[in-house]
Amino acid sequence: MDFTDTQLHRYSRHIILPEVGGIGQEALLRARVLVVGAGGLGAPLLLYLAAAGVGTIGVIDDDTVDLSNLQRQVIHDESSLGVPKVESAAARIRALNPDVAVKVHKARLTKDNALDLIGRYDIVADGSDNFATRFLLNDACYFAKKTLVSAAILRFDGQVSTFKAHLGDPHPCYRCLFPEPPPRGLVPSCSEGGVLGALAGFVGSLQTTEVLKEIMGIGEGLSGSLMMLDTLHASFQRITVRRDPDCPLCGTHPTIHDLSAH
């Protein structure tokens, strides 16, 4: 594609990177990314995807902006209190980069809309805050043959990984790591256990980096690995995640064949 003078100026720090160049920036401008959740992780995801020039960004969330969100959800501000998060986020993205087409989905991801919605995008970034959505996204992305970049945060800890089991061995899915959701009440939510605000920006930025790398096809991704962060003790650990032959979704003899169980 031919870049405009404005685009050459805007994306110059990308284009001069040998690993990115004009080809990589063109891939970003043509890419379509769905971000699930416009909260703590979704905020840095949406801001940095937009700043990078990802051409089409979809955002799905059914919540409204609350004062307690502003401690970490930096895409919103006090003027957005009571406004749907997707609308607040879309306005900020449009102000940041007019190159970006924003697709707003004010809804909750369900088994009824997941496949249709995910099918409209190239890659999915999970910024949700509950296990039900994480497992639904994993299964839906597998059936839709879409790459999923997943992250989670709680208190001072975070984790990031990429799942693309639809490509076959050796790529695992989320269920290879976590076969089923934990019992209700075992793992507290951020509203119950708390979360350091800056952690959301840290982990969300790392998650965004993995999305951009997947789009451009550069570097070493996190498929087959789980990056774990303990920011209270400045500890970082990368562990290997192997494809599970007994996985109910992507294993040798799968028992999950659609989204009906959700």
SULZIHU-V535519 format. One record per residue. N is the residue number from 1. RES is the residue in one small letter. PHI is phi in whole degrees, -180 to 180 (999 if undefined). D_CENTER is the distance of its C-alpha to the mean C-alpha in Angstrom with 2 decimals. Layout:
n	res	phi	d_center
N	RES	PHI	D_CENTER
N	RES	PHI	D_CENTER
This chain:
n	res	phi	d_center
1	m	999	26.87
2	d	-93	29.01
3	f	-79	27.32
4	t	-76	29.02
5	d	-60	30.57
6	t	-63	28.09
7	q	-66	25.12
8	l	-60	26.94
9	h	-72	27.41
10	r	-60	23.91
11	y	-102	22.19
12	s	-59	25.15
13	r	-72	23.50
14	h	-78	21.05
15	i	-64	23.88
16	i	-78	26.21
17	l	-74	23.92
18	p	-57	25.53
19	e	-74	22.32
20	v	-106	20.87
21	g	61	23.94
22	g	-67	24.47
23	i	-65	23.10
24	g	-65	19.67
25	q	-67	19.60
26	e	-63	20.80
27	a	-61	17.97
28	l	-65	15.47
29	l	-66	17.71
30	r	-93	17.86
31	a	-77	14.21
32	r	-126	12.45
33	v	-121	8.68
34	l	-101	7.57
35	v	-106	5.36
36	v	-97	6.51
37	g	102	8.41
38	a	-114	10.15
39	g	-107	11.22
40	g	-60	11.22
41	l	-80	7.67
42	g	-62	7.10
43	a	-60	10.37
44	p	-67	10.00
45	l	-56	6.83
46	l	-65	9.09
47	l	-66	12.16
48	y	-79	11.63
49	l	-64	10.28
50	a	-66	13.35
51	a	-61	15.57
52	a	-75	14.92
53	g	92	16.12
54	v	-63	13.46
55	g	-64	15.91
56	t	-132	14.25
57	i	-121	11.27
58	g	-101	11.02
59	v	-136	10.15
60	i	-119	11.28
61	d	-168	12.84
62	d	-114	16.46
63	d	-99	17.29
64	t	-114	19.41
65	v	-74	19.50
66	d	-120	21.61
67	l	-56	23.39
68	s	-68	21.88
69	n	-73	18.36
70	l	-70	19.60
71	q	-66	19.94
72	r	-144	16.27
73	q	-92	14.60
74	v	-73	16.06
75	i	-79	15.18
76	h	-106	17.87
77	d	-145	21.53
78	e	-63	24.70
79	s	-70	25.59
80	s	-99	22.60
81	l	-57	23.79
82	g	85	24.06
83	v	-87	22.14
84	p	-54	19.28
85	k	-59	16.01
86	v	-65	14.90
87	e	-72	18.26
88	s	-62	18.18
89	a	-65	14.83
90	a	-62	16.19
91	a	-63	19.43
92	r	-67	18.01
93	i	-64	16.09
94	r	-64	19.35
95	a	-71	21.36
96	l	-78	19.39
97	n	-152	19.41
98	p	-70	21.50
99	d	-67	20.44
100	v	-90	17.20
101	a	-93	17.52
102	v	-102	15.52
103	k	-109	15.36
104	v	-97	15.57
105	h	-125	15.29
106	k	-83	16.96
107	a	-166	16.74
108	r	-102	15.42
109	l	-68	13.75
110	t	-134	16.75
111	k	-65	18.35
112	d	-83	20.30
113	n	-112	17.73
114	a	-62	14.74
115	l	-66	16.29
116	d	-64	17.62
117	l	-67	14.53
118	i	-63	12.30
119	g	-63	15.40
120	r	-84	15.37
121	y	-124	12.40
122	d	-87	12.18
123	i	-150	8.66
124	v	-121	5.75
125	a	-115	1.94
126	d	-91	3.46
127	g	-112	5.01
128	s	-75	8.24
129	d	-128	11.36
130	n	-149	13.46
131	f	-69	14.30
132	a	-58	15.41
133	t	-70	12.12
134	r	-62	10.53
135	f	-71	13.62
136	l	-62	13.78
137	l	-63	10.42
138	n	-57	11.62
139	d	-68	14.96
140	a	-65	14.15
141	c	-65	12.10
142	y	-63	15.09
143	f	-70	17.59
144	a	-85	16.06
145	k	60	15.81
146	k	-121	12.27
147	t	-75	10.13
148	l	-118	7.14
149	v	-106	5.12
150	s	-115	5.40
151	a	-148	6.75
152	a	-152	9.66
153	i	-139	12.44
154	l	-163	16.05
155	r	57	19.17
156	f	-116	19.10
157	d	-111	16.95
158	g	-146	13.42
159	q	-149	11.91
160	v	-142	9.38
161	s	-155	9.82
162	t	-123	9.37
163	f	-125	11.10
164	k	-145	13.30
165	a	-65	16.37
166	h	-63	17.47
167	l	-82	18.87
168	g	90	21.19
169	d	-61	22.57
170	p	-99	21.63
171	h	-74	17.92
172	p	-87	17.13
173	c	-110	14.88
174	y	-60	13.52
175	r	-72	17.02
176	c	-67	18.75
177	l	-89	17.57
178	f	-126	17.84
179	p	-59	20.26
180	e	-154	20.16
181	p	-61	19.02
182	p	-69	21.18
183	p	-56	24.12
184	r	-56	23.58
185	g	92	24.26
186	l	-72	23.94
187	v	-108	20.69
188	p	-71	20.77
189	s	-81	18.11
190	c	-63	17.48
191	s	-69	20.22
192	e	-95	22.51
193	g	-102	21.88
194	g	86	20.75
195	v	-158	18.21
196	l	-70	19.03
197	g	-56	17.63
198	a	-65	17.24
199	l	-61	15.19
200	a	-61	12.20
201	g	-67	12.70
202	f	-64	13.35
203	v	-70	10.42
204	g	-63	7.92
205	s	-69	10.06
206	l	-64	10.12
207	q	-62	6.44
208	t	-61	7.09
209	t	-58	10.25
210	e	-67	9.14
211	v	-63	7.46
212	l	-63	10.80
213	k	-63	12.84
214	e	-64	11.86
215	i	-63	12.80
216	m	-86	15.96
217	g	68	16.83
218	i	-120	17.86
219	g	69	18.24
220	e	-106	17.50
221	g	-85	14.10
222	l	-104	13.06
223	s	-66	13.90
224	g	89	16.77
225	s	-139	15.97
226	l	-124	14.50
227	m	-91	14.41
228	m	-117	15.90
229	l	-125	16.83
230	d	-119	19.77
231	t	-74	20.15
232	l	-65	23.34
233	h	-112	25.08
234	a	51	23.23
235	s	-114	22.50
236	f	-130	19.97
237	q	-139	20.10
238	r	-117	18.67
239	i	-114	19.78
240	t	-82	20.22
241	v	-119	18.80
242	r	-99	21.12
243	r	-65	21.03
244	d	-95	23.10
245	p	-62	25.94
246	d	-98	26.32
247	c	-58	22.76
248	p	-69	23.27
249	l	-103	20.63
250	c	-112	20.86
251	g	-77	24.09
252	t	-65	27.59
253	h	-128	28.63
254	p	-64	25.66
255	t	-112	26.42
256	i	-103	23.33
257	h	-118	23.96
258	d	-161	22.15
259	l	-97	20.21
260	s	-62	23.46
261	a	-68	23.09
262	h	-84	20.27
